[in-house]
Amino acid sequence: MAPQERTPCCEQEDESQCTSIDNNLSNIDLSGSFVNKGYTNDSTDNLANTKNVNFNERTKNNPQEDSSKKATDFDDLLPYVGEFGLYQKILFLLMIPFAFFVAFVYFAQIFMTIVPEQHWCWVPELANLTVEQRRALAIPPKSDGPYSHDRCHMYVADWSKALAQGRTTPDDEWPIVTCTNGWEYNRSDVPYDTIASDLDWVCEKDNLPATAQAIFFCGAIVGGLVFGWIADKYGRIPALVGTNIMGFTAGVGTAFCSSFWSFSVCRFLVGLAFDNCFTMMYILVLEYVGPKWRTFVANMSIAIFFTLASCLLPWIALWADDWRKFALWTSAPFILALATPWLVPESARWLVSQGKIDKALTIMKKFERINKTKIPDKVISEFTESSLKTIKECEAESRTYSVLDLFRTPRLRKNAILLIVIWMAISLVFDGHVRNVGTLGLDIFLTFTIASATELPADTFLTAVLDRWGRRWLACGSMVISGIFSLLATAVPVGGPSASMAIMGRFAVNISYNIGLQYAAELLPTVVRAQGVALIHIMGYVASIIAPFVVYSANVYQELPLLILGVLGVLGGLLCLFLPETMDTEMPQTLQDGENFGKDQKFWDNPCFSRKTDEEENPERYIKRASLSTNQTEPTNFVRAMPSAISSRASIRGSVRASNRGSIRQREPSRIKEEV
């Protein structure tokens, strides 16, 4: 999954560069698109005791410091209201329904369009016979393949005469034709009616479930653009409510569909809600949680809430016992999103970016009241002053950048193309594993539950190792391991052995998926990061459109889906080795930074075996914000802040999908600094 951005906020620069916009409200792109850079720990954010500095006195004693200090930004307010107080805990729990919503949107269609493996032509003239007698008399037998009978053809005969003669086996002279009266199904593996069985999407129509799923992902691309624009223009809460109401309306409408095209239209509209129905809420909650708690909130909301919803979904389908009821039951809860404006605060960062500083401070007052804390008036004054200054500076800035700038220089172009190809491979392999559970030879409901449960250990493992082992080799290893297990699944007997191998492949690709967009957010230059990550994410959706047809290829050759997923996993993993490592490095700011990034790295470099640097030998040294330091004569040399365990794979997907897709402009911080 679900379907989120991590953009480290601790981008260290020399003292001469720490003068302007990227230090003032560094989490806001005032050009019109939200770029949340607050999803990693900033060591200075936890030092509330350093913030009671007499701002006016320091400015009076050192007038030049007013123009060179780092201004108070939104994260500087969080230690005063509590980084994970009562209100934040309430918001964390309010993520539960939205995590369920995105799981329902993403996976429900699988259980609406699943087709029982055993089906054959329906012959109404033989309705009085038992199933075995009908099949023995009217259906041609097959000696090859996984089925003992033909699923798409039948004999043609005078059935009244045949019954009068007491025949129980067919005459070899009877002609064979395609089914003319529909199909009947063995309900042992799928014990309820689905739209695919109701409308007979089998044989020459067996591609329709895959086509409907591809249409769903087309809707997801459009929805990302539309609701991303709404979020930037009107706020995160209107976008969150709108996307969930869209999911409610189209989901309920799905239950009343009676044709492929009506079903496809409804699923396209449901696709508009994927995955913004969760990630808008996701980034809102992360915004109000202190840096040291963002890792926990970001990972656990996915690992617990989303995983729980995914594991429950197949059993809800069995309980509903009808695809129409299932569609209603998984769509009706979306109406609860109407209560969001009364329960969830608007994004304070977005309000500030729109010049609505008073409304942002009103929200912080609510945090003070519920958490029983207090922000000093001096800190609020500094925050207001720096916010107004930032708005004025950005209004004066006119330089714009395009995503095409990523492709103008050779190294940056290579990295951008690799990121696109790798993310497409990861998206295709991940979605392929999600939808391929029906071909593994076991109960699809149990297999889907076990495969979905791998999200929890994958998140936990990644939390422990990502900032120790790095991105490059971990992404490569997890993708290659996923590919190997997928290939092994084709070499063992169908059933328990193949399902076990495929589930291990799903576990490994979960890790790759979690790394993917974080890698992009750390590697692309700041001035085009939002647009670049949005492009990569959209290309991942394009790859997901193909995934249902990869699974459909099992109708041609049963092992073909896993062979394709295995080869893509190995190739995608090996391509990761051609990217530079981003762990413990400064994120590139300008296009030139992006072009030069990683030039000093060698192919076999590995963070686990690298020589110690000055940073590693002096881990206790942290850069301090000038506005928070009481020592005006501090040395200007620095060591970047130590990373937290992980700043969530999910935070990359959420912030990118919800906030950055609407971005059409990025401003260059370095140019603003020069003008200031």
C-alpha positions in Angstrom: 0.0 0.0 0.0 -1.7 2.2 0.3 -0.8 4.1 -0.6 3.8 8.9 1.5 6.4 11.6 1.5 9.3 12.0 3.8 11.4 15.0 3.0 14.0 15.6 5.7 13.9 19.0 7.2 17.4 19.0 8.6 19.1 20.0 5.4 22.3 21.6 6.8 23.9 24.5 5.1 26.7 26.8 5.9 26.0 29.9 7.9 26.0 32.2 5.0 23.2 30.3 3.4 20.9 30.1 6.4 19.2 33.4 5.6 15.8 33.0 4.1 12.8 31.1 2.8 13.8 27.5 3.3 14.5 28.3 6.9 11.3 30.3 7.3 8.4 27.9 7.3 10.5 25.4 5.5 7.5 23.1 5.3 5.5 25.4 2.9 5.8 25.9 -0.8 4.2 29.2 -1.1 4.1 29.0 -4.9 0.8 27.1 -4.5 1.6 23.5 -3.6 2.1 22.0 -0.2 5.5 20.2 0.4 5.5 18.8 3.8 9.2 18.5 4.9 8.4 17.8 8.5 8.5 14.0 8.6 11.9 13.4 10.0 13.4 14.2 13.4 15.0 17.5 13.8 17.2 17.4 16.9 16.5 21.0 17.6 12.8 20.5 17.7 13.1 18.5 20.8 15.0 21.2 22.7 12.2 23.2 24.0 14.3 24.7 26.7 16.5 26.4 24.1 13.6 28.3 22.7 13.1 30.8 25.4 15.5 33.3 23.9 14.9 37.0 24.1 14.4 37.7 20.4 14.1 41.4 20.7 17.2 41.7 23.0 19.3 39.6 20.7 18.3 41.7 17.7 19.1 44.9 19.6 22.5 43.6 20.6 23.3 42.3 17.2 21.3 44.0 14.5 22.8 41.9 11.7 21.6 38.7 13.3 18.0 39.6 12.4 18.8 38.9 8.8 20.9 35.8 9.3 19.1 33.8 12.0 16.8 31.0 11.3 13.2 32.0 11.9 10.6 30.2 14.0 8.6 27.8 12.0 5.6 25.6 12.7 7.6 22.7 14.1 9.0 25.1 16.7 5.5 25.4 18.2 5.0 21.7 18.7 7.2 21.2 21.8 5.1 23.8 23.6 1.7 22.2 22.9 3.0 18.6 23.4 4.5 16.5 20.6 2.1 13.6 21.3 -0.4 14.9 23.8 -4.0 13.9 24.3 -5.2 15.7 21.1 -2.6 14.0 19.0 -3.6 10.7 20.4 -7.2 11.4 19.5 -6.2 12.3 15.9 -4.1 9.1 15.7 -7.2 7.0 16.6 -9.2 9.0 14.1 -7.0 7.7 11.4 -8.6 4.2 11.9 -11.7 4.8 9.7 -9.7 6.4 6.9 -7.2 3.5 6.9 -10.2 1.1 6.6 -11.6 3.3 3.8 -8.5 3.1 1.7 -8.2 -0.7 2.2 -11.8 -1.1 1.1 -11.3 1.1 -2.0 -8.1 -0.7 -3.0 -9.0 -4.3 -2.4 -12.8 -4.6 -2.5 -13.0 -5.0 -6.3 -11.0 -8.2 -6.1 -13.8 -9.9 -4.2 -16.5 -8.4 -6.4 -15.1 -9.7 -9.6 -13.6 -13.0 -8.5 -14.7 -16.0 -10.6 -15.1 -19.5 -9.3 -12.4 -21.7 -10.9 -14.8 -24.5 -11.7 -17.5 -23.5 -14.2 -19.1 -25.1 -17.3 -21.9 -24.5 -19.7 -25.4 -24.5 -18.4 -27.8 -26.8 -20.2 -31.4 -26.0 -19.1 -32.8 -29.2 -20.7 -30.8 -31.2 -18.2 -31.8 -29.3 -15.1 -33.4 -32.4 -13.5 -30.1 -34.2 -13.5 -27.5 -33.9 -10.8 -24.4 -31.6 -11.4 -22.2 -34.7 -12.0 -24.7 -36.2 -14.4 -25.1 -33.0 -16.4 -21.4 -32.5 -16.7 -20.7 -36.1 -17.7 -23.4 -36.0 -20.4 -23.1 -32.4 -21.9 -19.6 -31.2 -21.3 -16.6 -32.4 -23.3 -13.9 -33.9 -21.1 -10.2 -32.6 -21.1 -7.1 -34.7 -20.5 -4.7 -31.8 -20.2 -4.7 -28.7 -18.0 -5.9 -28.3 -14.4 -9.5 -29.1 -15.1 -11.1 -32.4 -16.0 -13.7 -30.8 -18.3 -14.0 -28.0 -20.8 -15.1 -24.7 -19.3 -16.3 -22.9 -22.4 -17.8 -25.6 -24.7 -20.7 -28.1 -24.7 -22.2 -30.8 -26.8 -25.2 -30.1 -28.9 -27.8 -32.9 -29.1 -31.5 -33.7 -28.9 -31.5 -33.8 -25.1 -35.1 -35.1 -24.8 -34.2 -38.1 -27.0 -30.9 -38.6 -25.2 -32.7 -38.7 -21.9 -35.3 -41.1 -23.3 -32.6 -43.4 -24.4 -31.1 -43.3 -20.9 -27.8 -41.9 -22.0 -25.3 -41.0 -19.3 -22.3 -40.3 -21.6 -22.0 -38.3 -24.7 -22.0 -39.6 -28.3 -18.7 -38.9 -30.0 -20.6 -37.8 -33.1 -22.3 -34.9 -31.2 -21.0 -31.5 -32.4 -19.2 -29.2 -29.9 -20.1 -25.5 -29.7 -19.5 -22.6 -27.3 -21.9 -22.1 -24.4 -25.2 -20.8 -25.5 -27.2 -20.6 -22.3 -24.7 -19.2 -19.8 -22.7 -21.0 -17.2 -23.1 -22.8 -13.9 -20.5 -22.5 -11.2 -19.0 -24.7 -8.5 -19.4 -22.5 -5.4 -16.9 -24.4 -3.2 -14.1 -21.9 -3.7 -16.2 -18.7 -4.0 -19.4 -19.4 -2.1 -21.3 -16.3 -3.1 -22.5 -14.5 -6.2 -20.1 -12.0 -7.7 -20.7 -9.6 -10.6 -18.4 -11.7 -12.7 -20.6 -14.8 -12.1 -23.8 -12.9 -12.4 -22.8 -11.5 -15.8 -20.8 -14.5 -16.9 -17.4 -12.8 -17.3 -15.8 -16.1 -18.3 -14.3 -17.6 -21.5 -14.3 -15.0 -24.2 -15.3 -12.3 -21.6 -12.7 -13.4 -19.0 -10.7 -10.3 -19.6 -13.4 -8.0 -18.3 -12.5 -8.2 -14.6 -8.9 -7.1 -15.4 -10.1 -4.4 -17.7 -12.4 -3.0 -14.9 -9.5 -3.0 -12.5 -7.4 -1.1 -15.0 -10.2 1.5 -15.4 -10.1 1.8 -11.6 -6.4 2.8 -11.7 -7.1 5.3 -14.5 -9.6 6.9 -12.1 -6.8 7.0 -9.4 -4.6 9.0 -11.7 -7.3 11.6 -12.4 -8.3 11.7 -8.7 -4.8 12.4 -7.6 -4.6 15.4 -9.9 -8.1 16.7 -9.1 -8.1 16.3 -5.3 -4.5 17.4 -5.2 -5.6 20.7 -6.8 -8.5 21.0 -4.4 -6.2 20.4 -1.5 -3.9 23.2 -2.6 -6.7 25.6 -3.6 -9.3 25.0 -0.8 -7.6 23.1 1.9 -6.9 19.6 3.1 -10.2 19.1 4.9 -12.4 19.9 1.9 -10.3 17.5 -0.2 -10.5 14.8 2.5 -14.2 15.1 2.7 -14.7 15.3 -1.0 -12.6 12.2 -1.8 -14.4 10.1 0.8 -17.9 11.3 -0.4 -16.9 10.4 -3.9 -15.9 6.9 -2.6 -19.3 6.6 -0.8 -21.4 7.7 -3.8 -19.6 5.6 -6.4 -19.3 2.7 -4.1 -23.0 2.6 -3.3 -23.7 3.1 -7.0 -21.6 0.0 -7.7 -24.1 -2.2 -5.9 -26.8 -1.3 -8.5 -24.7 -1.9 -11.6 -26.1 -4.5 -14.1 -23.6 -4.2 -17.0 -19.9 -4.0 -17.6 -19.9 -0.4 -18.6 -22.0 0.8 -15.7 -19.7 -1.1 -13.3 -16.6 0.4 -15.0 -18.0 3.9 -14.7 -18.6 3.4 -11.0 -15.2 1.9 -10.4 -13.5 4.8 -12.3 -15.3 7.2 -9.9 -14.3 5.0 -6.9 -10.7 5.2 -8.3 -10.9 9.0 -7.9 -11.0 8.4 -4.1 -7.9 6.1 -4.0 -5.7 6.8 -2.0 -6.5 10.4 -1.1 -9.3 9.1 1.1 -6.6 8.2 3.6 -3.5 10.1 2.8 -5.0 13.5 3.3 -5.8 12.5 6.8 -2.4 10.9 7.1 -0.4 14.0 6.4 -2.7 16.2 8.6 -2.0 14.0 11.6 1.7 13.8 10.9 1.8 17.6 10.7 0.6 18.0 14.3 2.8 15.2 15.8 6.2 16.1 17.1 9.2 14.9 15.1 10.2 12.1 17.5 6.7 10.6 17.3 6.3 10.8 13.5 8.1 7.5 12.9 5.7 5.7 15.3 2.5 7.4 13.9 3.5 7.0 10.3 4.4 3.4 10.5 1.9 2.1 13.0 -1.1 3.7 11.2 -0.2 1.6 8.2 1.1 -1.5 9.9 -1.8 -1.8 12.3 -4.9 0.0 10.9 -4.4 -0.6 7.2 -3.2 -4.2 7.7 -6.1 -5.0 10.0 -8.6 -3.6 7.4 -7.0 -5.6 4.6 -7.1 -8.8 6.7 -10.7 -8.4 7.6 -11.9 -7.6 4.1 -12.2 -11.1 2.6 -14.2 -12.2 5.7 -16.6 -9.3 5.2 -17.1 -10.5 1.7 -17.9 -14.0 2.9 -20.2 -12.7 5.6 -22.1 -10.5 3.1 -22.5 -13.6 0.9 -23.4 -11.4 -2.1 -21.3 -8.9 -4.1 -24.0 -6.2 -3.9 -24.3 -6.3 -0.1 -20.5 -6.4 0.0 -20.3 -3.2 -2.1 -22.8 -1.5 0.2 -21.2 -2.6 3.4 -17.8 -1.4 2.3 -19.0 1.9 0.9 -21.6 3.1 3.4 -19.1 3.8 6.2 -17.5 6.5 4.0 -20.4 8.8 4.9 -18.7 9.2 8.3 -16.2 11.5 6.6 -18.9 14.3 6.7 -18.0 14.7 10.4 -14.4 15.4 9.7 -14.6 19.3 9.8 -15.8 19.1 13.4 -13.2 16.5 14.5 -10.0 17.2 12.5 -8.2 20.6 12.3 -7.3 22.1 8.9 -3.6 22.0 8.0 -1.9 24.9 9.9 0.9 24.9 7.3 -1.6 25.4 4.5 -3.4 28.1 6.4 -0.1 30.0 6.9 0.8 29.5 3.2 -2.6 31.2 2.4 -1.8 34.1 4.8 -4.4 32.9 7.3 -2.0 33.0 10.3 -4.7 33.9 12.8 -6.7 30.7 11.9 -3.5 28.6 12.2 -2.9 30.1 15.7 -6.5 29.4 16.6 -5.9 25.7 15.9 -2.8 25.8 18.1 -4.9 27.3 20.9 -7.2 24.3 20.7 -4.2 22.0 21.1 -3.2 24.1 24.1 -6.7 23.7 25.7 -7.0 19.9 25.2 -3.3 19.1 26.0 -3.3 21.6 28.9 -0.2 23.3 27.6 0.8 26.9 26.7 2.8 28.5 23.9 4.7 31.6 25.2 3.5 34.8 23.7 7.0 35.6 22.5 7.2 32.4 20.5 3.9 33.1 18.8 5.1 36.6 18.0 8.3 35.3 16.4 6.3 32.7 14.5 3.9 35.3 13.1 6.7 37.7 12.2 8.7 35.0 10.3 5.5 33.8 8.5 4.7 37.2 7.3 8.2 37.8 6.1 8.3 34.5 4.2 5.0 35.3 2.4 6.4 38.6 1.3 9.6 37.1 0.1 7.8 34.4 -1.9 5.5 36.9 -3.5 8.5 38.7 -4.8 10.1 35.6 -6.2 9.5 34.8 -9.9 11.8 32.0 -10.8 10.0 28.9 -11.9 11.1 25.3 -12.6 9.7 22.5 -14.6 9.9 18.8 -14.2 11.6 18.8 -17.6 14.6 20.3 -15.8 15.3 16.8 -14.5 16.2 15.6 -17.9 18.5 18.4 -19.0 21.8 17.1 -17.5 23.2 13.6 -17.9 23.5 12.4 -14.3 20.2 13.9 -13.1 18.5 12.5 -16.2 19.9 9.1 -15.5 18.8 9.1 -11.9 15.3 10.4 -12.9 14.8 7.7 -15.5 16.1 5.0 -13.1 13.7 6.2 -10.4 10.8 6.1 -12.8 11.6 2.6 -14.1 12.3 1.2 -10.6 9.1 2.6 -9.1 7.1 1.3 -12.0 8.6 -2.2 -11.5 7.9 -2.0 -7.7 4.3 -0.9 -8.3 3.7 -3.6 -10.9 5.2 -6.3 -8.7 3.4 -5.2 -5.6 0.0 -5.0 -7.2 0.6 -8.2 -9.1 1.3 -10.1 -5.9 -1.8 -8.5 -4.3 -4.1 -9.7 -7.1 -2.4 -13.0 -7.9 -3.5 -14.8 -4.8 -6.3 -16.6 -6.7 -3.9 -18.6 -8.8 -1.9 -20.1 -6.0 -4.0 -23.2 -5.5 -5.3 -22.5 -2.0 -8.3 -20.8 -0.5 -8.2 -17.3 -1.8 -9.7 -15.7 1.3 -7.2 -17.3 3.7 -4.3 -16.7 1.3 -5.2 -13.0 0.9 -5.4 -12.6 4.7 -2.0 -14.1 5.3 -0.4 -12.1 2.4 -1.9 -8.9 3.7 -0.6 -9.6 7.2 3.0 -9.4 5.9 2.6 -5.6 5.9 3.1 -5.6 9.7 6.5 -7.4 9.9 7.7 -5.6 6.8 7.0 -2.2 8.3 8.6 -3.3 11.6 11.7 -4.7 9.9 12.1 -1.5 7.8 11.8 0.7 10.9 14.7 -1.1 12.4 17.1 -1.2 9.5 16.5 1.5 6.9 18.7 4.1 8.5 21.3 1.6 9.3 21.6 -0.4 6.1 20.8 2.4 3.7 18.3 2.7 0.8 20.3 1.4 -2.2 21.4 -2.1 -1.1 18.2 -2.6 0.9 16.0 -1.7 -2.1 18.1 -3.9 -4.3 18.1 -6.9 -1.9 14.4 -6.8 -1.1 13.4 -6.5 -4.8 15.8 -9.3 -5.9 14.6 -11.5 -3.0 11.0 -10.9 -4.0 11.9 -11.9 -7.6 13.7 -15.0 -6.5 10.8 -16.2 -4.3 8.3 -15.5 -7.1 10.4 -17.6 -9.5 10.7 -20.4 -6.9 6.9 -20.4 -6.6 6.8 -21.6 -10.2 9.2 -24.4 -9.6 7.3 -26.1 -6.7 3.9 -27.8 -6.6 0.8 -25.6 -6.8 -0.8 -25.2 -3.4 1.0 -24.8 -0.1 4.5 -24.7 -1.4 3.8 -22.2 -4.2 1.6 -20.1 -2.0 4.4 -19.9 0.7 7.0 -18.8 -1.8 4.6 -16.2 -3.3 3.8 -14.8 0.2 7.5 -14.5 0.9 7.8 -12.6 -2.3 4.9 -10.3 -1.2 6.7 -9.7 2.1 9.9 -8.7 0.3 8.2 -6.4 -2.2 6.4 -4.7 0.7 9.8 -3.5 1.9 10.8 -2.3 -1.6 7.5 -0.4 -1.9 8.1 1.3 1.4 11.5 2.5 0.3 10.6 3.5 -3.2 9.3 7.0 -3.1 11.3 8.0 0.0 14.3 7.3 -2.2 13.0 9.7 -4.9 12.2 12.4 -2.4 15.7 12.3 -1.0 17.5 12.1 -4.4 15.7 14.8 -6.5 16.7 18.4 -6.1 14.4 20.6 -3.9 13.5 23.0 -6.7 11.8 20.1 -8.7 11.2 17.6 -6.0 7.5 17.9 -5.7 6.9 17.7 -9.4 9.5 14.9 -9.9 8.0 12.7 -7.2 4.5 13.4 -8.5 5.7 12.2 -12.0 7.2 9.1 -10.6 4.1 8.3 -8.6 1.8 8.8 -11.6 4.1 6.4 -13.6 3.6 3.9 -10.8 -0.1 4.1 -11.4 0.4 3.5 -15.1 2.3 0.3 -14.2 -0.5 -0.7 -11.9 -2.9 -0.5 -14.8 -0.9 -3.3 -16.4 -0.9 -5.5 -13.2 -4.4 -7.0 -13.7 -3.4 -8.1 -17.2 -0.3 -9.7 -15.8 -2.5 -11.7 -13.4 -4.8 -12.5 -16.3 -2.0 -14.1 -18.2 -2.5 -17.2 -15.9 -5.3 -18.1 -18.4 -2.6 -18.6 -21.0 -0.1 -20.3 -18.8 -0.7 -20.8 -15.0 2.9 -19.9 -13.9 3.3 -16.9 -16.3 2.2 -14.2 -13.7 4.8 -15.3 -11.2 7.5 -15.6 -13.9 6.8 -12.0 -15.0 6.8 -10.8 -11.4 10.0 -12.7 -10.6 11.9 -11.3 -13.6 10.7 -7.8 -13.0 11.7 -8.1 -9.3 15.2 -9.2 -10.1 15.8 -6.6 -12.8 14.2 -3.8 -10.8 16.3 -4.7 -7.8 19.6 -4.7 -9.8 18.7 -1.3 -11.3 18.7 0.1 -7.8 22.5 -0.4 -7.6 22.9 2.3 -10.3 21.4 4.9 -8.0 23.5 6.8 -5.4 23.0 6.2 -1.7 21.1 8.9 0.1 21.5 7.8 3.8 23.2 10.4 5.9 23.7 12.8 3.0 22.6 16.3 2.4 19.5 16.5 0.1 20.3 18.3 -3.1 18.9 21.8 -3.3 19.6 23.1 -6.8 19.7 21.4 -10.1 23.5 21.5 -10.0 23.4 19.8 -6.6 21.3 17.1 -8.1 23.8 16.7 -11.0 26.7 16.4 -8.6 25.0 14.2 -6.1 26.8 10.9 -5.5 29.8 11.6 -7.7 32.1 10.6 -4.9 30.4 7.3 -4.3 31.6 4.0 -5.8 29.5 1.1 -7.1 30.4 -1.2 -4.2 30.0 1.4 -1.4 27.9 0.1 1.4 26.9 2.0 4.5 27.4 -1.1 6.7 31.1 -1.2 5.8 32.0 2.4 5.1 34.9 4.1 6.9 34.0 6.4 9.8 33.5 10.0 8.9 33.8 13.0 11.2 30.0 12.8 11.6 30.1 9.3 12.9 33.0 10.0 15.2 31.2 13.0 16.7 27.5 11.9 16.8 26.7 14.2 19.7 27.3 17.4 17.6 24.1 18.9 16.3 23.4 22.0 14.3 21.3 24.5 16.2 18.9 27.0 14.7 20.4 30.4 15.2 17.1 31.8 16.6 17.2 29.2 19.3 20.8 29.5 20.3 21.8 31.6 23.2 25.4 31.6 22.1 26.0 34.1 19.4 29.6 33.1 18.9 29.0 29.5 18.1 31.3 28.1 15.4 29.8 27.9 12.0 31.0 24.3 11.2 28.4 21.6 11.8 27.5 18.0 11.6 24.1 17.0 10.2 21.6 15.7 12.7 21.5 12.1 13.5 18.6 10.3 11.8 15.8 8.7 13.7 15.2 5.0 13.0 13.0 5.7 10.0 10.8 8.5 8.9 8.1 6.2 7.5 7.7 4.8 4.1 4.1 5.8 4.3 4.8 9.4 4.9 6.3 9.6 1.5 3.4 8.1 -0.3 0.8 10.2 1.6 2.4 13.6 1.3 3.3 13.1 -2.3 -0.1 11.8 -3.4 -2.1 14.2 -1.4 0.0 17.4 -1.6 2.4 17.4 -4.4 0.5 16.1 -7.4 -1.1 19.5 -8.0 2.3 21.3 -8.0 3.2 23.0 -11.2 5.8 25.3 -9.8 8.8 25.1 -7.5 10.9 28.0 -6.4 14.6 27.9 -5.8 15.5 28.7 -2.2 19.1 29.6 -3.1 18.0 32.4 -5.4 15.7 33.8 -2.8 18.6 33.7 -0.4 20.7 35.7 -2.8 18.0 38.4 -3.2 17.5 38.7 0.5 
